[in-house]
């Protein structure tokens, strides 16, 4: 597996650094992803001469550090173990150009489930634009909270905290949850009749939760 198997692309955001966008969206309450990744230890991949990234799946007990914060909330002197920052509708627009998109050749249309079979040729990508609607937000674990865990174990995590995995791998501390979002794909070439037919069939599917238009 490589970076393009997990992520559509990445964008640098002034207040957050590099932000990676999942190729396949996850529901907030999904058992193997979504919010379950917050506070989880995940594989940190550092291929020789290539871009580093993390695999969006827990390799230990999901939310292992979040559970620690909940369990010792009074000892750490904290309230809720995560904080939320709301995103005003239309205030944050993410744009991925061909340069910072990992997908090459034909791949699934961004922002819809894979199994709907609507594909695009990413070699024609000019920009992919994502805008978040009402109810979108970031949820994160403050670094100060994680520092309290570090201080308690004196930099030597116990087995219940993941042991050496916590030292060698990565931890998910922030995630973006979007509602009423929109995704647009600007192509360098005109879409043909075959794509228009697939698009019409897609929009006729029940329970897709949205529409795709040219």
Secondary structure, 3 states (H helix, E strand, C coil): CCHHHHEEEEEEECCCEEEEEECCCCCCCCCCCHHHHCCCEEEEECCCCCCCEEEEEECCCCCHHHHHHHHCHHHHCCCCCCEEEECCCCCCEEEEEHHHECCCCEEECCCCCHHHCCEEEHHHEEEEEEECCCCCEEEECCHHHHHHHHHHHCCCCCHHHCCHHHHHCEECCEEEECCCCEEEEEECCCCCHHHHHHHHHHHCCCCCCCCCCC
